């Protein structure tokens, strides 16, 4: 389970700061439209998206199986100003999950998010980081951004059989580079 409760903020190396982003060609934010599909060709991801909310304890709901990935409906839609959040499992019941290879995603890789209005928000990966669950940088991942951002999140690190959970979370940070209309 991914926590969105407040934790200590921090900026890992490789995540673009506002000053760095001022020098990048960032696409103009898109209007609101629910995401319906995510594709990450470089790591073989092609998944429909389900809606996710929050659980009673304030943690993010997760998809009920290895597929599909899910979009957190309390965040901006992909392409809107701010960080859109898409989560998926690394594995589930012995089956590779939608984000099984998220840890191997490289900077500059492309992420395409198809939206209900027929447009596609095309993102460029800035960086990928692994965090211990007890040191998850909530504000960095979920906090406001001055650009259209995307976060892909899954579990990672060592699997703790006793707790039936992975010890870390993997987060891919991306920025909108262009919208397309089909």
C-alpha positions as CSV (number, residue, x, y, z in Angstrom):
1,X,0.0,0.0,0.0
2,X,1.3,3.5,-0.9
3,X,1.0,6.0,1.9
4,X,0.0,9.6,1.2
5,X,0.2,10.7,4.8
6,X,2.6,13.5,5.5
7,X,6.3,12.5,5.7
8,X,9.6,14.3,5.6
9,X,10.1,16.1,2.3
10,X,13.3,15.7,0.3
11,X,14.4,16.1,-3.3
12,X,16.3,13.1,-4.6
13,X,19.0,13.7,-7.2
14,X,17.8,13.4,-10.7
15,X,14.3,15.0,-10.0
16,X,14.0,18.3,-11.8
17,X,13.7,21.3,-9.6
18,X,11.7,24.4,-10.6
19,X,14.8,26.2,-11.7
20,X,15.9,23.3,-13.9
21,X,12.4,23.1,-15.4
22,X,12.5,26.8,-16.3
23,X,15.1,25.8,-18.9
24,X,13.2,22.9,-20.4
25,X,10.7,23.0,-23.2
26,X,7.6,22.1,-21.2
27,X,4.2,21.6,-22.9
28,X,1.3,23.7,-22.0
29,X,-1.1,21.9,-19.6
30,X,-4.1,20.1,-21.1
31,X,-7.7,20.4,-20.1
32,X,-9.3,17.8,-17.7
33,X,-10.0,14.4,-19.2
34,X,-10.0,11.1,-17.4
35,X,-7.2,8.7,-18.4
36,X,-8.2,5.3,-19.9
37,X,-4.9,3.7,-20.9
38,X,-1.2,3.9,-20.1
39,X,1.6,2.7,-22.4
40,X,5.4,2.6,-21.7
41,X,6.9,1.0,-24.8
42,X,10.4,0.8,-23.4
43,X,9.4,-1.6,-20.6
44,X,6.4,-3.3,-22.3
45,X,3.6,-1.6,-20.4
46,X,0.2,-1.4,-22.1
47,X,-2.7,-1.3,-19.7
48,X,-6.2,0.1,-19.4
49,X,-6.7,2.2,-16.2
50,X,-9.2,1.8,-13.4
51,X,-10.2,4.6,-11.0
52,X,-8.7,4.6,-7.5
53,X,-9.5,6.6,-4.4
54,X,-8.3,6.6,-0.8
55,X,-8.9,4.0,1.9
56,X,-10.3,5.0,5.4
57,X,-6.7,5.3,6.8
58,X,-5.8,7.9,4.1
59,X,-3.6,5.5,2.1
60,X,-4.1,5.1,-1.6
61,X,-6.3,2.3,-2.8
62,X,-4.5,-0.1,-5.1
63,X,-5.7,-2.3,-8.0
64,X,-7.2,-5.6,-6.9
65,X,-4.9,-7.7,-9.2
66,X,-1.7,-7.7,-11.4
67,X,-3.6,-5.8,-14.1
68,X,-4.9,-3.2,-14.8
69,X,-3.0,-0.1,-13.5
70,X,-5.1,2.5,-11.7
71,X,-5.3,6.3,-11.7
72,X,-5.8,8.2,-8.5
73,X,-8.9,10.3,-9.1
74,X,-8.0,12.8,-6.3
75,X,-5.1,14.0,-8.4
76,X,-5.1,16.0,-11.7
77,X,-5.8,14.0,-14.8
78,X,-2.7,13.3,-16.9
79,X,-1.8,16.4,-18.8
80,X,-3.4,18.8,-16.4
81,X,-1.2,21.1,-14.3
82,X,0.1,19.2,-11.3
83,X,1.1,15.6,-10.6
84,X,-1.1,12.9,-12.1
85,X,-0.7,9.6,-10.2
86,X,-0.8,6.1,-11.8
87,X,-0.1,3.0,-9.7
88,X,0.2,-0.7,-10.4
89,X,1.5,-3.9,-8.9
90,X,5.0,-5.2,-9.4
91,X,3.5,-8.7,-9.1
92,X,0.4,-10.4,-7.8
93,X,-0.2,-14.0,-6.8
94,X,2.9,-15.2,-8.7
95,X,2.1,-13.2,-11.8
96,X,4.2,-10.3,-13.1
97,X,2.2,-7.1,-12.6
98,X,1.7,-4.2,-14.9
99,X,4.7,-2.3,-13.5
100,X,7.0,-5.3,-13.0
101,X,9.8,-3.6,-15.0
102,X,9.2,0.0,-13.7
103,X,12.6,-0.2,-11.9
104,X,14.4,-0.4,-15.2
105,X,12.7,2.6,-16.8
106,X,15.3,5.1,-18.0
107,X,15.3,8.9,-18.2
108,X,14.0,10.3,-21.5
109,X,11.7,7.2,-22.0
110,X,8.3,8.0,-23.3
111,X,5.0,7.4,-21.4
112,X,1.7,7.8,-23.4
113,X,-1.5,8.2,-21.5
114,X,-4.7,8.0,-23.6
115,X,-7.5,10.1,-22.3
116,X,-11.3,9.8,-22.6
117,X,-11.5,12.8,-24.9
118,X,-9.4,11.0,-27.5
119,X,-6.2,12.9,-26.8
120,X,-2.9,11.4,-25.6
121,X,-0.7,13.1,-23.0
122,X,2.9,12.2,-23.9
123,X,5.4,12.3,-21.0
124,X,9.2,12.1,-20.8
125,X,10.7,10.3,-17.8
126,X,12.9,12.6,-15.7
127,X,14.1,10.0,-13.2
128,X,13.2,6.8,-11.3
129,X,13.8,6.4,-7.5
130,X,13.4,3.7,-4.9
131,X,12.3,4.7,-1.4
132,X,11.9,2.7,1.8
133,X,8.2,2.6,2.6
134,X,8.9,4.2,6.0
135,X,10.8,7.1,4.3
136,X,8.4,7.7,1.4
137,X,8.7,11.4,0.3
138,X,5.0,12.1,0.2
139,X,5.2,15.8,-0.5
140,X,7.7,15.3,-3.3
141,X,5.5,12.6,-5.0
142,X,2.1,14.1,-4.4
143,X,2.8,17.8,-3.9
144,X,1.9,20.5,-6.4
145,X,4.1,21.1,-9.4
146,X,4.5,24.1,-11.6
147,X,4.1,21.9,-14.7
148,X,2.1,18.9,-15.9
149,X,3.7,16.0,-14.2
150,X,3.1,12.2,-14.0
151,X,4.1,9.8,-11.3
152,X,4.1,6.0,-11.9
153,X,4.3,4.1,-8.6
154,X,4.8,0.4,-7.7
155,X,6.4,-1.6,-4.9
156,X,10.0,-2.7,-5.1
157,X,13.0,-3.8,-3.1
158,X,13.0,-7.0,-1.0
159,X,9.8,-8.9,-0.5
160,X,9.1,-9.4,3.2
161,X,7.3,-12.8,3.3
162,X,6.3,-12.3,6.9
163,X,4.6,-9.0,6.2
164,X,3.4,-10.1,2.7
165,X,4.7,-6.8,1.3
166,X,7.7,-5.3,-0.4
167,X,9.9,-3.1,1.7
168,X,10.2,-0.2,-0.8
169,X,8.3,1.8,-3.4
170,X,9.5,2.7,-6.8
171,X,8.5,6.1,-8.3
172,X,9.0,7.2,-11.9
173,X,8.9,11.0,-12.3
174,X,7.8,12.4,-15.7
175,X,6.9,15.7,-17.4
176,X,4.4,16.4,-20.2
177,X,6.2,17.1,-23.4
178,X,3.3,17.2,-25.9
179,X,-0.4,16.5,-26.3
180,X,-1.6,14.6,-29.3
181,X,-5.1,14.4,-30.7
182,X,-6.3,11.4,-32.7
